[in-house]
Amino acid sequence: MKTEKNILIAFILNLAFSVFEFFGGIFTGSVAIISDALHDIGDAASIGISYFLEKKSKKAPDEKYTYGYIGYSVIGAFVTTLILLLGSIVVVYNAIDRIIHPVTINYEGMIVFAVVGVCINFAAAFITREGDSLNQKAVNLHMLEDVFGWIVVLVGAVVMKFTEFAIIDPIMSIGVAIIIILNSVRNLKEIFELFLEKTPCGIVIEEIKNHILEIDEVTGVHHIHVWSIDGANNYATMHIVTNGDSHEIKEKVRAELKEHGICHVTLELEKEDEHCHEECCHVGEASSSGHHHHHHHHH
């Protein structure tokens, strides 16, 4: 599995480097480097967690997890993002302290570290660029942030060497931290939307409803639920009212939903005169929006 191997390589690279970097930060007296190291150690730890969860998320569905283990990948993304968020807050705190109490910095050492940092992190980002799970994206995002962070540190170190403005160092680390915080919050939002069974991105229930009603012999459709567990696979359940041949209708509905990016579908077919036993049934028909959230699937 390519994704996993990549995450593992990134993990080893990052861990080795962040330890090296931590000492570098102490040696040069640069808070930007120390804060980067904290962030990198956090990254490495979360990548380690991601690695094991990503591995677990590849397991096929079984009786214990009928949906498979893909949710573990999302938890990996969640933990990773949380660690980053906390790390960034610590970084901001340290940087503010440093602005109040400036310290002398070894600029040459800082430049050397920054050059090495850019190279190693660029390699790690390059290795992890493939993969489409949310978790993999979270890992790659860290890598790119690290590259960016180091480029900023490098430029800052060069500027400081020639201007002696030591305050640039903590300001840079705050800048990097804020970018990470904004990204983390965006990631968390995506993750919570999955946990809350929000209709997946790019899927318009109203549109699906209209398309299904256009199928010959389909006279009604209600109880439409669409959700995703990992942000990549979409699931749907719905009740279809028809007097037509059930096999044909199912094929047509499935084909229609496939076009909307929904591959796992459970259909309930009802005859026109049949009474739908679920009380909330008419909610869907009365309000044109069909946005009634009565969840019948339990994870």
C-alpha positions as CSV (number, residue, x, y, z in Angstrom):
1,M,0.0,0.0,0.0
2,K,1.7,3.1,-1.3
3,T,0.0,5.6,1.0
4,E,1.1,3.8,4.1
5,K,4.7,3.4,3.1
6,N,4.9,7.1,2.2
7,I,3.5,8.1,5.6
8,L,6.1,5.9,7.3
9,I,9.0,7.4,5.4
10,A,7.7,10.8,6.2
11,F,7.4,9.9,9.8
12,I,11.0,8.7,10.1
13,L,12.3,11.7,8.2
14,N,10.4,14.1,10.3
15,L,11.1,12.5,13.7
16,A,14.9,12.4,13.1
17,F,14.9,15.9,11.8
18,S,12.8,17.5,14.5
19,V,15.1,16.1,17.2
20,F,18.1,17.5,15.3
21,E,16.3,20.8,14.8
22,F,15.4,21.1,18.5
23,F,19.1,21.2,19.4
24,G,19.7,23.5,16.5
25,G,17.1,25.9,18.0
26,I,18.8,25.9,21.4
27,F,22.3,26.2,19.8
28,T,21.3,29.2,17.6
29,G,19.0,30.8,20.2
30,S,16.2,31.1,17.6
31,V,12.7,30.8,18.9
32,A,11.5,30.4,15.3
33,I,13.6,27.3,15.0
34,I,12.6,25.9,18.5
35,S,8.9,26.6,17.7
36,D,9.3,24.9,14.4
37,A,10.9,22.0,16.2
38,L,8.0,21.7,18.6
39,H,5.6,21.8,15.6
40,D,7.7,19.2,13.8
41,I,7.8,16.9,16.8
42,G,4.0,17.3,17.0
43,D,3.8,16.6,13.3
44,A,5.9,13.5,13.6
45,A,3.9,12.1,16.5
46,S,0.7,12.8,14.7
47,I,2.0,11.2,11.5
48,G,2.9,8.1,13.5
49,I,-0.7,8.0,14.8
50,S,-1.9,8.6,11.3
51,Y,0.2,5.8,10.0
52,F,-1.3,3.2,12.3
53,L,-4.8,4.5,11.8
54,E,-4.4,4.6,8.1
55,K,-3.2,1.0,8.1
56,K,-6.2,0.0,10.2
57,S,-8.5,2.0,8.0
58,K,-7.6,-0.3,5.0
59,K,-9.1,-3.3,6.7
60,A,-12.1,-4.8,4.9
61,P,-15.6,-4.6,6.5
62,D,-16.3,-7.4,9.0
63,E,-19.0,-8.1,11.5
64,K,-17.7,-5.7,14.1
65,Y,-17.4,-2.8,11.6
66,T,-19.9,-3.3,8.9
67,Y,-18.9,-0.1,7.2
68,G,-15.2,-1.2,7.2
69,Y,-12.5,0.7,9.1
70,I,-12.4,3.9,7.0
71,G,-13.5,6.0,9.9
72,Y,-10.1,5.4,11.6
73,S,-8.5,7.4,8.9
74,V,-10.7,10.4,9.9
75,I,-9.8,10.0,13.5
76,G,-6.1,10.0,12.4
77,A,-6.8,13.3,10.7
78,F,-8.6,14.6,13.8
79,V,-5.7,13.7,16.2
80,T,-3.1,15.1,13.8
81,T,-5.0,18.4,13.4
82,L,-5.6,18.7,17.2
83,I,-1.9,18.2,18.0
84,L,-1.0,20.9,15.4
85,L,-3.5,23.3,16.8
86,L,-2.2,22.9,20.4
87,G,1.4,23.1,19.2
88,S,0.8,26.3,17.4
89,I,-0.8,27.9,20.4
90,V,2.3,27.1,22.5
91,V,4.5,28.6,19.7
92,V,2.5,31.9,19.8
93,Y,2.9,32.1,23.5
94,N,6.7,31.5,23.4
95,A,7.1,34.1,20.6
96,I,5.2,36.8,22.5
97,D,7.4,36.1,25.5
98,R,10.5,36.5,23.2
99,I,9.2,39.8,21.8
100,I,9.0,41.1,25.4
101,H,12.4,39.7,26.4
102,P,14.7,39.7,23.3
103,V,17.7,37.4,23.2
104,T,20.8,37.3,21.0
105,I,20.7,34.9,18.1
106,N,23.4,33.1,16.1
107,Y,22.3,34.0,12.6
108,E,24.9,32.0,10.6
109,G,23.9,28.8,12.5
110,M,20.2,29.7,11.8
111,I,20.8,30.1,8.1
112,V,22.6,26.7,7.9
113,F,19.7,25.0,9.8
114,A,17.1,26.6,7.6
115,V,18.8,25.4,4.4
116,V,18.9,21.9,5.7
117,G,15.3,22.2,6.9
118,V,14.0,23.3,3.5
119,C,15.7,20.4,1.8
120,I,14.6,17.6,4.2
121,N,11.0,18.9,4.4
122,F,10.8,19.3,0.7
123,A,11.8,15.7,0.3
124,A,9.2,14.6,2.8
125,A,6.5,16.7,1.1
126,F,7.4,15.2,-2.2
127,I,7.2,11.7,-0.9
128,T,3.7,12.2,0.6
129,R,2.1,14.2,-2.2
130,E,0.1,11.2,-3.5
131,G,-2.9,9.7,-1.8
132,D,-6.5,10.9,-1.5
133,S,-7.7,10.1,2.0
134,L,-8.3,13.0,4.3
135,N,-5.6,11.7,6.6
136,Q,-3.1,11.6,3.8
137,K,-4.0,15.2,2.9
138,A,-3.5,16.2,6.5
139,V,-0.1,14.7,6.5
140,N,0.9,16.3,3.3
141,L,-0.4,19.6,4.5
142,H,2.0,19.4,7.4
143,M,4.9,18.7,5.1
144,L,4.1,21.7,2.9
145,E,3.7,23.9,5.9
146,D,7.1,22.8,7.2
147,V,8.7,23.6,3.8
148,F,7.0,27.0,3.9
149,G,8.0,27.6,7.5
150,W,11.6,26.9,6.7
151,I,11.6,29.2,3.7
152,V,10.3,31.9,6.0
153,V,13.0,31.2,8.6
154,L,15.7,31.2,6.0
155,V,14.6,34.6,4.5
156,G,14.2,35.9,8.1
157,A,17.7,34.7,9.1
158,V,19.3,36.4,6.1
159,V,17.5,39.7,6.8
160,M,18.4,39.6,10.5
161,K,22.0,38.9,9.7
162,F,22.2,42.1,7.7
163,T,19.9,44.3,9.8
164,E,20.3,42.9,13.3
165,F,16.5,43.1,13.9
166,A,16.2,40.2,16.3
167,I,12.5,40.8,16.7
168,I,11.9,39.4,13.2
169,D,12.5,35.9,14.6
170,P,9.5,35.7,17.0
171,I,7.3,37.6,14.5
172,M,8.1,34.9,11.9
173,S,7.2,32.1,14.2
174,I,3.9,33.8,15.0
175,G,3.2,34.1,11.3
176,V,3.8,30.4,10.7
177,A,1.7,29.5,13.7
178,I,-1.3,31.6,12.6
179,I,-1.2,29.9,9.1
180,I,-1.2,26.5,10.8
181,I,-4.0,27.5,13.1
182,L,-6.2,28.6,10.2
183,N,-5.6,25.4,8.3
184,S,-6.2,23.3,11.3
185,V,-9.5,24.9,12.0
186,R,-10.6,24.4,8.4
187,N,-9.6,20.7,8.7
188,L,-11.5,20.3,11.9
189,K,-14.6,21.7,10.3
190,E,-14.4,19.1,7.5
191,I,-14.0,16.3,10.1
192,F,-16.9,17.5,12.2
193,E,-19.1,17.6,9.2
194,L,-18.3,14.0,8.6
195,F,-19.1,13.1,12.2
196,L,-22.4,15.0,12.0
197,E,-23.4,13.2,8.8
198,K,-23.6,16.4,6.8
199,T,-24.6,15.9,3.2
200,P,-21.3,15.5,1.4
201,C,-19.8,18.3,-0.7
202,G,-21.1,18.7,-4.2
203,I,-24.3,16.7,-3.5
204,V,-27.6,18.5,-3.8
205,I,-30.5,16.5,-2.4
206,E,-33.1,18.6,-4.3
207,E,-31.3,17.8,-7.6
208,I,-31.1,14.1,-6.9
209,K,-34.8,14.0,-6.0
210,N,-35.8,15.7,-9.3
211,H,-33.6,13.4,-11.3
212,I,-35.1,10.3,-9.7
213,L,-38.6,11.6,-10.3
214,E,-37.8,11.9,-14.0
215,I,-37.3,8.2,-14.2
216,D,-40.3,6.5,-15.9
217,E,-42.8,5.0,-13.5
218,V,-41.3,6.5,-10.4
219,T,-44.1,8.5,-8.8
220,G,-42.4,9.5,-5.5
221,V,-39.2,9.5,-3.5
222,H,-38.8,10.3,0.2
223,H,-36.5,9.6,3.1
224,I,-33.4,10.6,1.2
225,H,-30.3,10.3,3.3
226,V,-26.9,10.8,1.9
227,W,-23.7,10.7,4.1
228,S,-20.0,9.9,4.0
229,I,-17.8,8.3,6.6
230,D,-14.4,9.3,5.3
231,G,-15.0,12.2,2.9
232,A,-14.4,10.0,-0.2
233,N,-17.1,7.3,-0.2
234,N,-20.7,8.4,-0.3
235,Y,-23.6,6.3,0.9
236,A,-27.4,6.8,0.4
237,T,-30.7,5.3,1.5
238,M,-34.1,6.3,0.2
239,H,-37.7,5.1,-0.4
240,I,-39.0,5.0,-3.9
241,V,-42.7,4.9,-4.8
242,T,-43.4,3.0,-8.0
243,N,-45.7,0.4,-9.5
244,G,-43.1,-0.5,-12.2
245,D,-40.8,-3.4,-12.4
246,S,-38.7,-3.2,-9.3
247,H,-35.5,-4.6,-10.9
248,E,-35.6,-2.1,-13.8
249,I,-36.3,0.8,-11.5
250,K,-33.5,-0.1,-9.1
251,E,-31.0,-0.3,-12.0
252,K,-32.1,3.1,-13.2
253,V,-32.0,4.7,-9.8
254,R,-28.5,3.2,-9.1
255,A,-27.2,4.5,-12.4
256,E,-28.6,7.9,-11.7
257,L,-27.0,8.0,-8.2
258,K,-23.7,6.8,-9.6
259,E,-23.6,9.9,-11.7
260,H,-24.0,12.0,-8.6
261,G,-21.0,10.2,-7.0
262,I,-22.9,7.9,-4.7
263,C,-21.8,4.3,-5.0
264,H,-23.3,2.6,-2.0
265,V,-27.1,2.7,-2.2
266,T,-29.8,1.0,-0.2
267,L,-33.3,1.3,-1.8
268,E,-36.7,0.7,-0.3
269,L,-39.4,0.3,-3.0
270,E,-43.1,0.9,-2.2
271,K,-46.2,0.4,-4.3
272,E,-48.3,3.6,-4.8
273,D,-51.1,2.4,-2.6
274,E,-48.8,1.1,0.1
275,H,-48.7,2.9,3.4
276,C,-45.2,3.9,4.4
277,H,-44.9,2.8,8.1
278,E,-42.5,5.4,9.3
279,E,-44.4,8.4,10.8
280,C,-41.9,11.0,9.6
281,C,-42.5,9.9,6.1
282,H,-44.7,12.8,5.0
283,V,-42.3,15.4,6.3
284,G,-40.2,14.7,3.3
285,E,-43.1,15.1,0.9
286,A,-44.7,18.1,2.6
287,S,-41.6,20.3,2.6
288,S,-40.1,20.5,-0.8
289,S,-36.6,20.6,0.6
290,G,-36.6,17.1,1.9
291,H,-34.1,18.0,4.6
292,H,-35.6,16.0,7.5
293,H,-32.8,14.5,9.5
294,H,-34.3,11.3,10.9
295,H,-31.4,9.0,10.8
296,H,-32.2,5.3,10.5
297,H,-28.7,4.1,10.2
298,H,-26.7,3.7,13.3
299,H,-22.9,3.4,13.2
